[in-house]
Amino acid sequence: MWDGPYGDWGSRKYLISSLDQSLQRMNLDYVDIFYHHRPDPETPLEETMSALAQIVRQGKALYVGISNYNAEQTQQAIKILKEQHTPFIIHQAAYSMLDRTIENGLTDILEENGIGCIAYVPLAQGLLTSKYLNGIPKDSRAAKEFIPFLNERDISSDKLQKIKSLNEIALERGQTLAQMALVWVLQQKSVISALIGASRVSQIEENVKALNHSSFTHKELDAINDILL
């Protein structure tokens, strides 16, 4: 938000000041949900969560959420926010067929505590679309060296083969790979929504069609797990 101390991460000063400035820019009195985007290794979790609680008490947000917290950090955050009677309702986490890290404890914690998960990068930066079925296109994100989240080194021949095998299942279901990947994410009990990135309206329209076939047979899920695990 600004250079120097307290200009980023999770201090009380940063969180409250950043929201105050956002409310001023949006000409709003409050927001429905205020997120803390990532854990701050330099700030005690108690300070960060207490700042979120203060924001709710001041009427600047109705609910709070967190993002990119692991299972242990999330459990601690839940405890602190419960003690301060702060409504914690959302956890935004990376989740896709190719990144199932949150299944190692986090989804169980969220489900046990009635907290919804919003999955981001459900299409794995575009890997779970038709774009990479025939290799890495020269104009793709992965081919650009300056993109930090996906590059050619991340795409092995084994991963490409998995994507092709998943695409075969999608075609049998009458869906695109992207549509099936979105439905797969949404079938996780704790996942209540998925964030998609789109550069064209047609991509949004195509992804929404995933809801036309929003369930899997046990056979399909077993086949998908055989490919991924």
C-alpha positions as CSV (number, residue, x, y, z in Angstrom):
1,M,0.0,0.0,0.0
2,W,3.0,2.3,0.7
3,D,6.8,1.9,0.9
4,G,8.4,1.2,4.2
5,P,7.2,-0.3,7.5
6,Y,3.5,-1.3,7.9
7,G,2.9,-0.8,4.1
8,D,2.0,-4.4,3.5
9,W,1.4,-7.8,5.1
10,G,-0.7,-8.2,8.3
11,S,-0.1,-5.6,10.9
12,R,-3.0,-3.8,12.6
13,K,-1.9,-0.5,11.1
14,Y,-1.7,-1.9,7.6
15,L,-5.1,-3.8,7.6
16,I,-7.1,-0.9,9.1
17,S,-5.5,1.8,7.0
18,S,-5.8,-0.2,3.8
19,L,-9.5,-0.8,4.4
20,D,-10.1,2.9,5.3
21,Q,-8.4,3.9,2.0
22,S,-10.4,1.4,0.0
23,L,-13.7,2.5,1.5
24,Q,-12.8,6.1,0.7
25,R,-12.0,5.2,-2.9
26,M,-15.2,3.2,-3.4
27,N,-17.3,5.8,-1.5
28,L,-18.7,3.1,0.8
29,D,-19.3,2.9,4.5
30,Y,-18.5,-0.8,4.8
31,V,-17.8,-3.9,2.8
32,D,-19.5,-7.3,3.1
33,I,-16.3,-9.3,3.5
34,F,-12.8,-8.2,4.3
35,Y,-10.0,-10.6,3.6
36,H,-6.5,-11.0,4.9
37,H,-4.7,-12.2,1.8
38,R,-1.7,-14.1,3.2
39,P,-0.1,-14.9,6.5
40,D,2.5,-12.4,7.7
41,P,5.7,-14.1,9.1
42,E,6.7,-10.9,10.9
43,T,3.4,-10.2,12.7
44,P,1.8,-12.4,15.4
45,L,-1.3,-14.0,14.2
46,E,-3.1,-12.6,17.3
47,E,-2.5,-9.0,16.0
48,T,-3.7,-9.8,12.5
49,M,-6.9,-11.5,13.7
50,S,-7.5,-8.8,16.3
51,A,-7.3,-6.2,13.6
52,L,-10.0,-8.1,11.6
53,A,-12.1,-8.3,14.7
54,Q,-11.8,-4.6,15.3
55,I,-12.8,-3.9,11.7
56,V,-16.0,-5.8,12.2
57,R,-16.7,-4.1,15.6
58,Q,-16.3,-0.7,13.9
59,G,-18.9,-1.6,11.3
60,K,-16.4,-1.4,8.4
61,A,-17.0,-5.1,7.4
62,L,-19.8,-7.5,8.1
63,Y,-17.7,-10.6,7.9
64,V,-14.0,-11.6,7.6
65,G,-12.1,-14.1,5.5
66,I,-8.5,-15.2,5.0
67,S,-6.5,-16.6,2.1
68,N,-3.4,-18.8,1.6
69,Y,-3.4,-19.9,5.2
70,N,-2.4,-23.6,5.8
71,A,-4.4,-25.9,8.0
72,E,-2.6,-25.2,11.2
73,Q,-2.7,-21.4,10.7
74,T,-6.4,-21.6,9.8
75,Q,-7.2,-23.6,13.0
76,Q,-5.4,-20.9,15.1
77,A,-7.2,-18.1,13.3
78,I,-10.6,-19.8,13.9
79,K,-9.8,-20.0,17.6
80,I,-8.8,-16.4,17.9
81,L,-11.7,-15.1,15.9
82,K,-14.2,-17.2,17.9
83,E,-12.9,-15.8,21.1
84,Q,-13.5,-12.3,19.8
85,H,-17.0,-13.3,18.4
86,T,-16.0,-12.3,14.9
87,P,-17.9,-13.9,12.0
88,F,-15.2,-15.8,9.9
89,I,-16.9,-17.3,6.9
90,I,-14.6,-17.6,4.0
91,H,-11.2,-19.1,3.2
92,Q,-9.8,-18.4,-0.3
93,A,-7.3,-21.1,-1.3
94,A,-5.6,-22.5,-4.4
95,Y,-7.3,-25.7,-5.5
96,S,-7.5,-27.6,-8.8
97,M,-7.1,-31.1,-10.1
98,L,-3.4,-30.4,-10.4
99,D,-3.0,-28.8,-6.9
100,R,-4.9,-30.7,-4.2
101,T,-2.8,-29.4,-1.2
102,I,-5.8,-28.2,0.7
103,E,-7.1,-31.8,1.0
104,N,-4.3,-32.4,3.5
105,G,-6.3,-31.2,6.4
106,L,-7.6,-27.8,5.5
107,T,-10.8,-28.8,3.9
108,D,-11.7,-30.9,6.9
109,I,-11.1,-28.0,9.2
110,L,-13.2,-25.7,7.1
111,E,-16.1,-28.2,6.9
112,E,-16.0,-28.9,10.7
113,N,-16.3,-25.1,11.4
114,G,-18.8,-24.2,8.7
115,I,-16.4,-22.0,6.8
116,G,-16.7,-21.9,3.0
117,C,-13.8,-22.3,0.6
118,I,-13.5,-20.2,-2.5
119,A,-11.1,-22.0,-4.9
120,Y,-8.8,-19.8,-6.9
121,V,-6.8,-20.9,-10.0
122,P,-9.2,-23.9,-10.5
123,L,-8.0,-24.2,-14.1
124,A,-4.3,-24.3,-12.9
125,Q,-3.3,-21.1,-14.7
126,G,-4.8,-22.4,-17.9
127,L,-3.3,-25.9,-17.9
128,L,-6.7,-27.4,-17.4
129,T,-8.0,-26.0,-20.7
130,S,-7.6,-27.0,-24.3
131,K,-4.7,-24.6,-24.7
132,Y,-1.9,-27.1,-23.7
133,L,-3.3,-30.3,-25.1
134,N,-0.8,-30.2,-28.0
135,G,2.2,-28.9,-26.0
136,I,3.1,-25.3,-25.0
137,P,2.0,-22.7,-27.5
138,K,4.5,-19.9,-28.2
139,D,2.0,-17.2,-27.2
140,S,0.9,-18.9,-24.0
141,R,1.6,-17.7,-20.5
142,A,3.9,-20.7,-19.8
143,A,6.1,-19.6,-22.7
144,K,6.7,-16.2,-21.3
145,E,9.8,-16.1,-19.0
146,F,8.6,-13.1,-16.9
147,I,5.4,-14.9,-15.7
148,P,6.2,-16.1,-12.1
149,F,3.3,-18.4,-11.6
150,L,3.6,-20.6,-14.6
151,N,6.5,-21.3,-16.8
152,E,7.8,-24.0,-19.2
153,R,9.8,-25.7,-16.4
154,D,6.5,-26.4,-14.5
155,I,5.0,-28.4,-17.4
156,S,6.5,-31.8,-17.6
157,S,5.7,-34.5,-20.2
158,D,4.0,-36.4,-17.4
159,K,1.8,-33.5,-16.5
160,L,0.9,-33.0,-20.2
161,Q,-0.1,-36.6,-20.5
162,K,-2.3,-36.3,-17.4
163,I,-4.0,-33.3,-19.0
164,K,-4.6,-35.3,-22.2
165,S,-6.1,-38.2,-20.3
166,L,-8.4,-35.9,-18.3
167,N,-9.5,-34.3,-21.6
168,E,-10.6,-37.7,-22.8
169,I,-12.9,-38.1,-19.8
170,A,-14.2,-34.6,-20.3
171,L,-15.1,-35.4,-24.0
172,E,-16.9,-38.6,-22.9
173,R,-19.0,-36.4,-20.5
174,G,-19.8,-33.9,-23.4
175,Q,-17.7,-31.2,-21.8
176,T,-14.5,-29.2,-22.4
177,L,-11.6,-29.9,-20.1
178,A,-12.1,-26.5,-18.4
179,Q,-15.8,-27.2,-17.7
180,M,-15.0,-30.6,-16.2
181,A,-12.2,-29.1,-14.1
182,L,-14.6,-26.5,-12.6
183,V,-17.2,-29.1,-11.8
184,W,-14.6,-31.3,-10.1
185,V,-13.5,-28.4,-7.9
186,L,-17.1,-27.5,-7.0
187,Q,-17.9,-31.1,-5.9
188,Q,-15.6,-30.8,-2.9
189,K,-18.0,-30.4,0.1
190,S,-16.2,-27.3,1.6
191,V,-15.9,-25.5,-1.8
192,I,-18.7,-23.0,-2.3
193,S,-17.4,-21.1,-5.3
194,A,-14.6,-21.0,-7.8
195,L,-12.8,-17.9,-9.1
196,I,-12.1,-17.9,-12.8
197,G,-9.8,-15.6,-14.7
198,A,-11.1,-14.6,-18.1
199,S,-9.8,-12.2,-20.8
200,R,-12.9,-12.6,-23.0
201,V,-16.7,-12.8,-22.5
202,S,-16.8,-16.0,-24.5
203,Q,-14.5,-17.7,-21.9
204,I,-17.0,-16.8,-19.1
205,E,-19.9,-18.0,-21.2
206,E,-18.1,-21.3,-21.9
207,N,-17.2,-21.8,-18.3
208,V,-20.7,-21.2,-17.0
209,K,-21.9,-24.1,-19.2
210,A,-20.1,-26.4,-16.7
211,L,-23.2,-26.2,-14.6
212,N,-25.2,-28.0,-17.3
213,H,-23.4,-31.2,-16.2
214,S,-22.5,-30.7,-12.6
215,S,-22.2,-34.2,-11.2
216,F,-19.9,-37.2,-11.5
217,T,-20.5,-40.9,-11.4
218,H,-18.3,-42.9,-9.1
219,K,-16.7,-44.5,-12.1
220,E,-15.7,-41.1,-13.5
221,L,-14.2,-39.9,-10.1
222,D,-12.3,-43.1,-9.8
223,A,-10.9,-42.7,-13.3
224,I,-9.9,-39.1,-12.6
225,N,-8.1,-40.1,-9.4
226,D,-6.3,-42.9,-11.2
227,I,-4.9,-40.3,-13.5
228,L,-4.0,-37.7,-10.8
229,L,-2.8,-39.8,-7.9
